[in-house]
Structure formats: structure tokens, C-alpha cells
Amino acid sequence: MARLRIGILSAAHVHAPAYLALLARMEDVALAGVWDEDPVLARERAHAVGTVAAATPAGLLAESDAIVIAGVNRDHRALAEQAAAAGVHVLCEKPLATSAADARAIIDACRRAGVLLMTAFPSPWNSVVEALISAVREGQVGEVVSLEGVNTGEMPDVHGAWFVDPALAGGGAVTDHVVHLADLYRRIVRSEVVEVYAVANRILQEGFDRVETGGLVALRFRNGVFATIDCSWSKPRSWPTWGGLSIEVLGTGGAIAADAFRQRLDLWGRREDGASWRSFGSDANAAMLRAFVDAVRTGGEPPVTGEDGLRAVEIVEAAYRSIATGAPVRLDPPA
Amino acid sequence: MSGERVGVVGGGFMGGTHAAAWAALGVPVTIFAEDAADAAGVAARTGAATAGSLEALIAGATIVDICTPTDTHAPIALAAAAARRHVICEKPLALSAADGEAIVAACAAAGVRLFVAHVLRYFPEVAEAKRIVDEGAIGDPAVIRLKRAAFRPRKPAGHWLFDPARSGGMVLDLMIHDLDFARWIAGDVVSVQCRSAANERPELGVEHALAILRHASGAISHVTGSWAYAEPAFRTSIEIAGSRGIVAYDSEEARPISSWLHAAPASGQGAVGIQKSLTREDPFRDELADFLGAIREGREARVSAADGLAALRIGLAAVEAARTGRVVDPAEVA
């Protein structure tokens, strides 16, 4: 069986090195190379895994069967449209786009070109999350009534200045963190979000106020389930890890709480280093990339579609409208 | 000693708890309850005297301590104020902002003190969290998460606690603790959004609500209140994230004693779950001692009448928000 040739189209995202390392280890994958606007970064990322830096997106696309878009959020649409036009399958980093219009354009471009589009939400492959979803499916909490989720973290400027630049990222904490839980909730509840209310502020991370750093979002699903998301960049630099994701599901049969990153060792070193947490959980990114490669090979529908990415972006967009107006915003996605 | 004498009204869990705390503080205490057997039971356990009527209780007391169902707070408080007695009132102060304001006004006009028993402010982990914020250790509060997840009170159907017309429902009875706590930490609340299972899915018989508050300071708060967990859960958690740091507490993580016993003892929870801390201090006793000291010394207590009224308005705003789906300003509730 021929190896699937996969390239990394823009490597600005913090996940790019991990994706490259994981793809390099997959026996049925051949790395096609790395392109980035910044040729130095492209070379650095490429050489770390023994692949080549491409001079142009077109050059990389010509050598690729599929690509992973790991650029700044604003560029997702242009890069995805280029890939689709070249007949190359797309795995796009989250959020799928910085507007619902751009997300729809990406979906349309891929559909017209007949290429597969998957949104890179790794959380469905987090093994703790998988266990939670199984427990809910088995009916352990009875009928689901309410979900409460926390996806908070450090301010991501430590992973690249663009993450906190509204022109490049599309927003702040709401853009960065709401999509993961919004997507997981849709999988747990199996219904669509019809109302979004959100509040935000710029108090956390003293001295920084370019984008919102604190945010709380309330969602209402068509089937009557209600939920909230805390998406704040509320973890200080001294926090033992980047942040975390947890969900509590409340139903007629009681409650189950899942902490997606609780599989960890607590590490103390030198006094000045403080405590740190080392995860021993299964690698969700590895499983997500495997699912993408399998979907490309079989031509099946990917487990996280472009539409899933769009639904999450619509929720983010509605959250910003609600923050601006102070009132709940209605959505009417297809069932 | 200034010779304060307390009259406790109500012979339920809270009346008994307060009578015991007064006795521990060495304050003469008399109790009256609608059901004389309840009063007699509390008297036998605590050494309190009993009164034959509410009028007799008020006449013989200098402080009237109201531990009755919420719908009776206003008439009892107004009667106590009319007799120029200091008033201590269980939370919530009343069932409507109008009644709450009438109580505040009547006590002010009578020249007596009024305290609303938001006992949460006297729980050690809560008081320590407030101290940490006041020290400036986390900078300006920005995003606050407070959770209070209990089992459904083991009370018969038809009990006043389950009748929104008498208790205000779970939001006004239980969640109000954390609505007050959020305001204590981040100041006045300007809008409340709330979703409650009782409104969204009344057919399920589940009492669970999530509220989002905006404070005048710009801070935002997320508050969870629940009677939907399995017994004997009484989970509480606190997370206050600020401009310079974060302070957090979770009752599930902060267990000083764990046990794996073949013959497990009873949970220790009564019919209504309560928050427990393994500290020598008793939050109920500390609360009443603070109120007593405030009366004797003419100083403010940790929780004021205005705090109690403000918490009531936030709670009523949450109830209104859950009922209508609107975002409600606590200043606009009636």
C-alpha cells in the first residue's frame, strides 16, 4: 500500500511540531514537507522530523495527498481553499475559521473539489472523555438535564504572539476555548445549540487587554438541555500545566464529572520551579490523526466533519454577538 | 454582660441549630414553634426555655431570631420590629424585594438592628478565600466559579421547602448562599442569567440551576446550585481567578480523612444536607456571636441587612431569569 503523503500547510500553531512527530511515526504516512510564511520556522519544523521545507504552498500541495492546516486562524480559509483547488484532503486546526461565513466557504470549497475535510478537535479521542460519553450513552446519569464545562488555561501568547492578536486569532479566550466543549456537548447531548448567552471581560492576566481573557458562555439545546462553558485564560504563569478541560453531566440519575487531564503525575523539582503536572493519558492527537488518515484512505466521512467545525464557529460568533448586546442570541442550525 | 435575651422562632433544623449555638454562647434563649412538640424537642436538647405564643416570645426577648419557613419571615420580622426588638433573620430575608425592603425600613424606623443569617460567610474555607482576595494575593477578581451540589432534602412531598410559593425554590433557598458569596467577593451584581431544570424540564422533577452574573466591577461569576446529586453528596467548590492569580477549593479534593471501612458509619447528613468542615469553630455559633457582638458594641457585622437585601434581589433576579429566559437586573425585581 502506498504511503499517504501528508504536508503541514503553515506551522504557526503550537500543535504543529506534535502533529509532525506523530505523522512521522505512522507507517502508512510519508511526510510531504512543511510550508510556512516564515521560511526559518518552516525549515526548523521540517528538519526536526527529517522532512523538507517547501518554498510555496503550491509546491507543497503538488507533493501532498493530504495536508494539515496549522496556521494562524485567519488564514485557514485561504489555505483550505488552495488545498481544495489542488485536490488535496484537509485536516484543519480548530477553530475551523474566524467567522461562520469563512467556515462555510471552506466546507463548500472542499465539497466542490471532492476532497475530505476534517476539523482538528482532538477531545473526542481523549480517553477520559470517551469514558464519559460511554457512561452517558449507557444511561448512567439517566436523562441528561445539564452540562457544566471548564476549558480554561494560561494565556496562550507563550505559544505564539498571534494567539492573542485579534486580527490573526479572530478573538481571545472565547475564540480559543469555546469550540472544544461546544463540540463535545453536541456529541453528548445529540442535539443542536439554539441559544447562546455569553459574558466576557479583560481583567485576567494583568497588563494585557487586547482581547477578552475571561469568558462564560451559556448554551441551550433544542432538546431542552442547558449547559455552560468557562473558556477563560484564568491560569496564572505559576499554574502547574497549560490548563485543562472538565465536564460535569447532570441527569435524572445523578451526576458524573470527568477531568480530561487528571491522569497525571505531580512533579516537584527545584524550589524555584514549583510544582508541575506530567500527563500519562493516552495521546488524543495521535488517535485523531489516525482517524483522519483512515478516513482519507477509506473515503468515509471523518468522525469530526467540517460541519462540526462550522457549528462550533457559529456558537462562538453568537457568543460575541451576545457579549456585545448583553442578551441571548438565537441560532437555528439544521437538525 | 448587656443582658441580651434571644427568642428563637421555629423548631426545625435551623431553629435547633441556632438554639444550641446561643446556649453554647451562654445567652439565655427561649424558643417558640408552631408545633409545640418541635419546640419541646429543641428545648430538651439545648436547655432553651419555651414560649406559649409568638407574642410571648417577642415580649420576653431583646433579640428575635427567625428560623421559620421563608414565607413567614416578613410578618414575624415586622412584629419584632414593631416591638423594638433586634432581628436576626434566616436567609433569604423574604420572598419578595418589597417585603425585604419593608423589613429593612421597619427595623430602621424602630431603631433596632437587622441581620440576615448568610452563614456561608462564616465557613472557614469561605472566610479564608475572602481574606486571600482582600490581601490582594490574586489581584482584581475576574472570573468566579461557585458550586453547591446537594441531594434533594429528605422531606415529605408537600414540605414547604419544595413549594416555590413558600421557599422561593432551590435557587432562593440554596443557591442564594453563593449569590451572596459572589457579591461579597466581586461587589454589586448588575445582571443575572439563569437556567433551571425546574423551568426547562418541570416534568423531570429535578432541581438544578446554573447562573451567570455580571458585577459592576466587570467581574463575571458562574454559580451552580443543585438538589439533584445522589445522597449523601454535599459538594462545594470555589474558584476565584483574578488579574494576578487564582485561588481554588474543592470539597472533593480537600478531604482530610478518608476511610474504607467494612462497616461504614452513617453519612452524618440529616434530612437536609449541610456543608461540613473539620474545624473546632462552628460557623453557626461564630455567626451568631458576630451578630451579638455587633449589637453589644454598636459595630457592623460581617453580613449586613443591606447584604441580605442585595442577595435577595440577586436571587429573585435568578428566579425571574430562569422563568423568562431574559437577562435580569437585580435592581428591577419587585
Interface residues (C-beta under 8 A of the other chain):
Chain A: E143 V145 S146 E148 V150 T152 E195 Y197 V199 A200 N201 I203 L204 Q205 E206 T213 G214 G215 L216 A218 R220 G224 F226 A227 T228 D230 S232 S234 K235 P236 S238 W239 L250 G251 T252 G254 A255 G326 A327 P328
Chain B: G139 D140 P141 A142 V143 R145 A149 S191 Q193 R195 A197 E200 R201 L204 G205 V206 H208 L210 I212 R214 G218 A219 I220 H222 T224 S226 A228 Y229 A230 E239 A241 G242 S243 R244 G245 I246 G325 V327
